Amino acid sequence: MSYQAHSPAEWAQMVSLAVTAYGAVSVPYFLAVDADLKDFDPRPALARSESPLWQAAVNTGHDVNRAIGTGQRVIKHCVKRSAAAPREAGVSLAALLLLLSGPEVTR
């Protein structure tokens, strides 16, 4: 019995087939597992208890939270970079001095 190696394209096809099969089986399950009758309400959203003003307020809150989180990440990045700046400047200065000192110093 001989062994035949499979190509990366064949592996990709099988992974794609597995993901597709999993999705096809999972979608009906996940739609029905935690479903309430109100999830399938045929009335428009305005007829329900949700109002456009409330949804706009919720969306604005999410946008503000996202902006605050982004600002915090940018500040952390800037602090980290500014803490490393003196070391980087010292290394650059030392390299520049070695380059400008001439060949007799570097021997």
Summary of the structure (lengths in Angstrom):
residues: 107
radius of gyration: 30.4
end to end distance: 65.2
largest distance: 87.0
contacts: 171
relative contact order: 0.03
helix: 77%
strand: 0%
